[in-house]
Amino acid sequence: MKKIYSRQRILLPSQKNNTRSCVIFIIGIINMRRLTALVSFWLIIPQSMQTSPVCECVSDDPFLIVVPRAALVSLVRVNRFLSYKNINNTNMPLSMEAELVDIYKGHEKRKLITVWGDNGILCRPYLSTFKENNFYVIAFDSSGRTSGDEKKGDYWISDCGTYWLTVDTATKTVAGNIDDRNRSLELSRIREHLIENHLPPVYGPE
């Protein structure tokens, strides 16, 4: 009977290296395709869905509810934007100069203050929300800490709730999420309410 032998192929060292390189090359292509697909998927997601995990708000309360948490509440005029940053290919204002017209809560001796907005990762509104030479009633925060170009004594605006109302100087009214019932009121009524229910700030400039 003729014997049949099974012969195992023995790879030379150079052949082993070539085989290993081929496997690594194939794995690299697969991983690159996965990465490309992931990046492509991320790019087509609307900007509103690309939310940074750094900003997490626990409430979305109306203006009259958040006011007690603010350090300073005032009728202000936005004079000008002070600094900018490129955010999502948009030259976004980072800070602005606000003129304190009538203070409703808190204490501030200066007439002009520097106010900071969102830099892309904070729970603050983009300052492009505000317009130069327009008037607003804003509830400001100020912890006395410094972050980046922010200085002690500067203020910032929270976006975890309604911290500002738009003022119509012609009709002398304010508009926004004032409380559960009102979206528009006379400016005088807002002023009276805040002064009559005046509360000391929870925190303020150190």
C-alpha positions as CSV (number, residue, x, y, z in Angstrom):
1,M,0.0,0.0,0.0
2,K,1.3,3.4,-0.9
3,K,1.7,5.6,2.2
4,I,0.4,9.1,2.1
5,Y,2.3,11.6,4.1
6,S,0.9,14.9,5.3
7,R,3.5,17.6,5.1
8,Q,3.3,20.7,7.2
9,R,4.6,23.8,5.6
10,I,7.3,25.5,7.5
11,L,7.6,29.3,7.1
12,L,11.0,30.9,6.9
13,P,11.7,33.9,9.2
14,S,11.4,36.3,6.3
15,Q,8.0,34.8,5.3
16,K,6.8,35.0,8.9
17,N,7.6,38.7,8.9
18,N,5.9,39.3,5.6
19,T,2.8,37.5,6.9
20,R,2.8,39.5,10.1
21,S,3.2,42.7,8.2
22,C,0.3,41.8,5.9
23,V,-2.0,41.1,8.9
24,I,-1.0,44.4,10.6
25,F,-1.6,46.2,7.3
26,I,-5.1,44.7,7.0
27,I,-6.0,45.6,10.6
28,G,-4.7,49.1,10.0
29,I,-7.0,49.5,7.0
30,I,-10.0,48.2,9.0
31,N,-9.3,50.6,11.9
32,M,-8.8,53.5,9.5
33,R,-12.1,52.8,7.8
34,R,-13.8,52.7,11.2
35,L,-12.2,56.0,12.3
36,T,-13.1,57.6,9.0
37,A,-16.7,56.5,9.4
38,L,-16.8,57.8,13.0
39,V,-15.4,61.2,12.0
40,S,-17.8,61.4,9.0
41,F,-20.8,60.6,11.3
42,W,-19.7,63.2,13.8
43,L,-19.4,65.9,11.1
44,I,-22.9,65.4,9.9
45,I,-24.4,65.6,13.4
46,P,-26.1,69.0,13.9
47,Q,-24.2,71.4,16.1
48,S,-27.1,71.4,18.5
49,M,-26.5,67.7,19.2
50,Q,-22.7,68.0,19.7
51,T,-23.1,69.0,23.3
52,S,-20.0,69.2,25.4
53,P,-20.3,66.9,28.5
54,V,-18.6,69.7,30.6
55,C,-21.9,71.8,30.6
56,E,-24.7,70.1,32.6
57,C,-27.6,72.2,33.8
58,V,-29.8,70.8,36.5
59,S,-32.6,73.4,36.1
60,D,-34.2,75.6,33.5
61,D,-36.1,78.0,35.8
62,P,-37.7,81.3,34.8
63,F,-36.2,84.6,35.5
64,L,-38.0,85.4,38.8
65,I,-37.0,82.0,40.2
66,V,-33.2,82.3,39.4
67,V,-32.9,85.9,40.6
68,P,-32.2,85.0,44.3
69,R,-29.2,83.0,43.1
70,A,-27.6,85.9,41.3
71,A,-25.0,88.3,42.7
72,L,-26.2,91.3,40.8
73,V,-29.4,92.1,38.9
74,S,-29.5,95.3,36.8
75,L,-31.0,97.1,33.9
76,V,-28.0,97.3,31.6
77,R,-26.9,98.7,28.2
78,V,-24.5,96.6,26.2
79,N,-21.9,99.1,25.0
80,R,-19.4,96.9,23.1
81,F,-17.8,93.5,22.7
82,L,-14.3,93.4,24.1
83,S,-12.8,90.1,23.0
84,Y,-13.5,87.3,20.5
85,K,-12.7,83.6,19.9
86,N,-13.1,81.4,16.8
87,I,-15.8,78.9,17.7
88,N,-17.1,76.5,15.0
89,N,-15.6,78.8,12.4
90,T,-17.5,81.8,13.8
91,N,-15.8,84.8,15.3
92,M,-17.7,84.7,18.6
93,P,-17.6,87.5,21.2
94,L,-16.2,86.2,24.6
95,S,-16.6,89.3,26.7
96,M,-18.5,92.6,26.6
97,E,-18.7,95.9,28.4
98,A,-22.1,96.5,30.1
99,E,-23.2,99.8,31.5
100,L,-25.2,99.5,34.7
101,V,-28.3,101.8,34.3
102,D,-30.4,100.8,37.3
103,I,-29.4,98.2,39.9
104,Y,-32.3,96.1,41.2
105,K,-30.3,93.7,43.4
106,G,-26.8,93.6,44.8
107,H,-24.1,96.2,45.1
108,E,-21.7,97.5,42.5
109,K,-19.9,100.9,42.6
110,R,-18.6,100.7,39.1
111,K,-20.7,102.1,36.2
112,L,-19.1,99.8,33.6
113,I,-18.5,96.1,34.2
114,T,-16.9,93.3,32.1
115,V,-19.2,90.4,31.4
116,W,-18.1,87.0,30.1
117,G,-20.1,84.5,28.0
118,D,-19.6,81.0,26.7
119,N,-16.2,79.9,25.3
120,G,-17.7,76.7,23.8
121,I,-17.7,74.4,26.8
122,L,-19.4,76.4,29.6
123,C,-23.0,76.7,30.7
124,R,-23.3,80.2,29.6
125,P,-24.9,81.9,26.6
126,Y,-22.9,82.9,23.6
127,L,-22.7,86.7,23.8
128,S,-23.8,87.0,20.2
129,T,-27.3,86.6,21.8
130,F,-26.9,90.2,22.9
131,K,-26.7,93.3,20.7
132,E,-24.6,96.3,21.1
133,N,-26.5,99.5,22.3
134,N,-29.5,97.4,23.3
135,F,-30.9,97.2,26.8
136,Y,-31.5,94.1,29.0
137,V,-32.3,93.1,32.6
138,I,-29.6,90.6,33.5
139,A,-29.0,88.5,36.6
140,F,-25.2,88.2,36.8
141,D,-23.0,85.7,38.6
142,S,-19.6,86.5,40.0
143,S,-17.7,84.0,42.1
144,G,-14.5,86.0,42.5
145,R,-12.5,83.3,40.7
146,T,-10.3,83.8,37.7
147,S,-10.6,81.6,34.6
148,G,-8.5,82.3,31.5
149,D,-8.7,86.0,30.8
150,E,-11.4,86.5,33.4
151,K,-10.4,88.7,36.3
152,K,-11.6,89.0,39.8
153,G,-14.6,91.4,39.9
154,D,-15.7,90.4,36.4
155,Y,-19.2,89.0,35.9
156,W,-20.7,86.2,33.8
157,I,-24.1,85.0,32.8
158,S,-25.5,81.5,33.5
159,D,-27.5,79.7,30.8
160,C,-29.0,77.2,33.3
161,G,-32.3,79.0,33.4
162,T,-33.5,82.4,32.2
163,Y,-31.0,84.9,33.5
164,W,-31.8,87.8,31.2
165,L,-34.8,89.6,29.7
166,T,-34.9,91.8,26.6
167,V,-36.0,95.4,27.1
168,D,-38.0,97.4,24.7
169,T,-37.2,101.0,25.4
170,A,-40.1,102.3,23.3
171,T,-42.8,100.5,25.2
172,K,-40.8,100.2,28.4
173,T,-41.5,96.5,28.7
174,V,-39.4,93.4,29.1
175,A,-39.8,90.1,27.3
176,G,-38.6,86.5,28.1
177,N,-39.4,83.6,30.4
178,I,-40.3,85.8,33.3
179,D,-42.3,83.3,35.4
180,D,-44.8,80.5,34.8
181,R,-47.5,82.9,33.5
182,N,-45.8,85.9,32.0
183,R,-43.6,86.3,28.9
184,S,-43.9,90.1,28.8
185,L,-44.4,92.8,31.6
186,E,-43.8,96.5,32.2
187,L,-40.3,97.2,33.2
188,S,-41.6,99.2,36.2
189,R,-43.3,96.0,37.5
190,I,-40.2,94.0,37.2
191,R,-38.2,96.7,39.0
192,E,-40.8,97.0,41.8
193,H,-41.0,93.2,42.3
194,L,-37.2,92.8,42.5
195,I,-36.7,95.7,44.9
196,E,-39.6,94.8,47.2
197,N,-38.5,91.2,47.3
198,H,-34.8,92.1,47.6
199,L,-32.6,89.3,48.8
200,P,-28.9,89.4,49.6
201,P,-26.7,87.7,47.0
202,V,-25.9,84.0,47.6
203,Y,-22.3,84.8,46.6
204,G,-20.6,87.8,45.2
205,P,-17.2,89.4,44.4
206,E,-14.6,88.5,47.1
